[in-house]
Amino acid sequence: MKITIKALMELAVIVHNHSGIVLTKDKAYLIKDRLQPLMEEYGLSSFEDLISRAKGSSQLINHIVDRMTTNETSFFRDKRPFVLLKEKLLPDWQATRKKNCNQLNIWSCACSTGQEVYSIAITLMEYFKTSLSSHHVKIKATDISDSAIVKASRGLYSNYEVSRGLDAAQLKKYFTWEDPHWKIKDELRSMAYFEKMNLLRPEIEYGKFDIIFCRNVAIYFSRTDRQRLFQSLFACLNDNGALIIGATETLFDINEQLKRVDCGGMAYYCHK
């Protein structure tokens, strides 16, 4: 099925307005591959029909955005952020927190299908060990994809999914087998709460956080939207908090209020 430049640009506007994701002309193949199955589900014969229907259907727009969202992820993806969390950020949080304050707030900005969230939870379990129950830990997990949020909140994963990043000991300790899936144990699941969120909506109440994971999100945004995003994240980062972004990302010339801290080949950002 062919897609015209006009239809491609109209779809790009729809996706950008509702997610911040920038789709350029060279992404025509991606739009076709991801949206043609959706068109078949709705009985639509052209991309023009899809656009026309979407203008009167917020549900269809959500489905379009959902299909165009990249949900490539795995447990402990690029292991370095979780080593940083365990060896640097958690000890620093313990050293700088206010006396008798055991509230630890973490945010996974683009949690996808939950692997990052549960990797954080496992890291917390392995760091605090038996003392975890004496801390009040909350992991806020957000994503723009409806289907990703649903899957993440269920905490059910296939053999293939758990084979990507988890070792046998972690699988045995933190998951239970419920044929045909592995289920994250309740003690880890209870640390997280899940919300659908468009990170670029200005009316959103973000909250205040000690540690924020926002990895491989802003690479899909325009420079202006990246500036808006990191300004919002700066505003909700606690004074001694840390922001972790993707390994290939930088805040150079994006947000001058945050400084980069290098730590043994790993890096994070914090208030200047």
N, C-alpha and C positions, 0 to 999 in steps of 0.2 A: 504494500500500500504506500503510495507516494505522499509526501508531505511538502507543501509549498513553503517558500520562504515566509510568506505572509502568515500562514498558519503557525509555523514554527515560532515566529516572533510573538504572536499573540499568546501562544502557550507559555513562552518564556516569561511574558509579563504576568500571567496568572500565577505561575510558580514563584516568581520573585516577590510579587505582592503578598503572597501568603506564607512564604518561608524564608525569603532572603537569598535563596539559592539563585545563582546566576547561570543561565543556560545560553551559550553562544551558538552561532550557526554550525560550528563543527560538531555539535552534540546532536545533530539531526538523527543519526543512527541510534543514539541512546534513547531519544524520545520515542522513536518508532518502536523499538524493541520493548520498551516498558509500558507504553500506552496502548499498543494494539490489542493485547489481551483484555484490557479494561474496556476498550471499545466493543469488543465482541460480547462481553458480559452485558453491556448496555444496549446491544443491538444497533450500534452506530456504524455507518458505512464509510465515513470520512472524518478526517481531523477537523474539518469545518463544522460537521455535525457535533463533534465532541465539544468544540469551543462554544457553539450556540447553546447546547444543553447546559454546559457548565455555568454560563452567565445567569441561569436561573436556579442553580442547585448548589448550595454550599456543601452538601454531602458529596457530590461528584467532584467538586474542587478539592475536598479533603482526600478523596481517592486518588486524584491526579498527583497531588503533592506526595501522598504516601508512596505511590509507585516511583516517583522521581527521587525519593530520598535514598541515599546510599547507606545501607545497613551492614556493610562489611565490618566484622568485628570478631574478636576471639577472647578467650580468657587470658589475662596477663599479657595483652598485646603490647609489644615493645617493652619488655619487662622492666626497663629502667625507671619509669615513673613509680612503680610499686616498690622497688628497692629504695628509691628516694623517699617515699612515704614512710617506709618502715625504719630506715636508718637515719633519716634526718628530720623530716617534718613532724612525725609523732613525738620524738624526743624533744624537739624544740617547743612543741605545743605544751608538753608537760612542764617544761622549764619556765615558760612565760605566762601560763594561764594564771588567772587570779586565784588567790587562796580559796580553797574549798569549792572551786568551780570545776565540776567534772563534765560539763556540757561540751561535747565535740560535734560541730556541725560541718558536714561535708556535702558538696554538691557535684554531681555528675551531670554536666549540662546537656550532653547529647548521649544519653545512655544506650541508645539503640535497643537491642534485644536483651540487655541486662548483664552481659558478660563483664563490662567494666565495673558495674555496681557490685557484683558479687566478688570480683577480684579485690576490690577495696575492702569489702566485708571480711574476706578470708585473711587479708593482710592485717586487719585490725585484730582478728582472732589470734593470729600468730604472734602479734606484737604484745598485746595485753595479756594473753593467756588467761589464767584464772581470775585476773583482776578486772576483766572486761565488764563484769556485772556491776562493778562499783562506779562505772562511768555511764553517762547518759549520751549515747551515740545515735545520731540521726544522719542518714544519707538521703539527701534529696536527689531524686532521679527524674530527669525530664527529657523529652524528645518531642519532635513535631509529628512523628509518625504514629498514627493510631494503632496500627498492627504491631509495631515495635513495642509500644508501651504495654499492650495487652500481653504479649509474649514475655516481656521482662518481668511483669508483675506476677505471672504464673510461676516463673522459675523452673520451667521444664525444658530439658535439653536432650537432643539425640546423642547417640554414641559418637557420631562424627563431631558434633559441637563440643562435647566435653574432651575429645581427644586433642583439640586445638588449644593448648596452653596449660592444661591441668596434668599433673603427674598422678600416678596410681594412688599414692598416699593421700593426696588432697581429695581425689574423687571419693575414696572410701570414707574419709573423715567428714566431709562437708556435704555429701549428697546421699540420697537413698534411691534405690532402683524401684521405679513404679512402671512396670512394663507398659509401653515401649520407651519410656523416658527416664532420665535421671532428674531427680527433683532436689533443688537446693534445700537444705535443712531449715526448719522454722526459725532457729536461733539466728541465722544469718538473714533470712528473709525479713524478719521483724525489724532489722536495723533500717530498712529502706522504705520510703514512700514514693509513689510514682505519680507524675502529672504530665499531661500533654502540655507543651509550651512552645510558643514561637518566641525565640530569644530576642527578636527585634521589636516586639510590641511594647511601646513605651508605658502602657498602663499596668504592666505586670508588676506585682510585688515580689521581688526576688528574695528578700530576707538578708541575714547576715551569716557569713560563713568563715570558718577557720581555714578550710582547704577547698579549692575549686579545681575540678578537672574539666577543661574545655579543649579537648584534643581533636584536631583534624575537623573542626567545625568551620572556622572562619575562612578556610581555604576556598570554600564555595561561595563566599560573599564578595561584594564589591569592596573597594577600599573604604568608601564612606560608611558602609554597613559594618565593616570590621571596626572602624573607629567607634561607632555607636555601641557595638557589642562590648568592647573592652572598657569603654567608659562606664557602662552599666555594671560590669563585673568589678571594676575598681571600686565603685560606690558600695558594693555589698560585701567587700572583702574586709574582714576584721583587721585591726591595726597590725597585728603580728601574723596575719594570714598569708597563705601561699597560693599562687595560681600556677597550675601546670597546663601547658599547651603542647601541641604536637611537636615531635622531634624536628620536623622540617619547617616549623613555623617560627616567626619572630614578631616582636612588638616594636621593632625599630621603626620610628616615624609613624607609629600607629597610636601609641599611648605613652606619653612622656612622664606620667605620674607613677608608673611602675618601673622598677629596676630589675634587671636580670641578675640572678645569683647562680654562679656555676659551682657545682659540687661534685667532684670526682667523675667528670664526664657526663654529668646530669645537670639539668638547669630548671629553675623555677623563677617566678616573678613575685615581687612583694612591694609594699609601699616604700617610697624613697625616704 
